[in-house]
Amino acid sequence: QITLKESGPTLVKPTQTLTLTCTFSGFSLSTSGVGVGWIRQPPGKALEWLALIYWNDDKRYSPSLKSRLTITKDTSKNQVVLTMTNMDPVDTATYYCAHRRLMRYFDYWGQGTLVTVSS
Amino acid sequence: QSALTQPASVSGSPGQSITISCTGTSSDVGGYNYVSWYQQHPGKAPKLMIYDVSNRPSGVSNRFSGSKSGNTASLTISGLQAEDEADYYCSSYTSSSTLEVFGTGTKVTVL
């Protein structure tokens, strides 16, 4: 059974760096074709894809946020970490991590974690 | 990379069928059979409903079906039920460096 869970601060101040951790079970990020992605959703708005990391350490980023994002994996800990620099109130959103299968779709999602950016 | 275009809202009465469109380009929807659809109820995480254009994951009702024609993919919900009221998002593999693009989302209302 595949499960994912996001963890990190619920409140960050403007200009600070956000670090979110996705801890998963039921799969290995060293298995060919497997990836983990981060997706966010501002309150009342649409899903926005942020970043992906694959079993072979291939990393992809949203072009509009690429300069602020870093995604890494720790295969031994079954974790994927997303950092986002220079946080702004517009970055207030629920952040989800999800299992990506065969490089084509997200079949399992975490419950999401709400991050509020405010001074 | 622009988001895929979906209608903002679609509504129907119980028992009816509705179709949600998802329009992209030849670099994403039109170029690959890798369109997926997600259902999201308020306050919940998205749930995969369709993958690879028309495949249903185990446990998803056969009232949900997907198709594609050219640069437009579609999700059809037949026999509409109250529990189908939710937001729906399409997504596609893309040849751009991002490899993934989401749709703008559609709110389905059951009248």
Interface residues (C-beta under 8 A of the other chain):
Chain A: G37 I39 A46 L47 E48 W49 L52 R60 Y61 S62 P63 Y96 A98 M103 R104 Y105 F106 D107 Y108 W109 G110 Q111 G112
Chain B: Q1 A3 Y34 S36 Y38 Q40 A45 P46 K47 L48 Y51 D52 P57 Y89 S91 Y93 S97 T98 L99 E100 V101 F102 G103 T104 G105
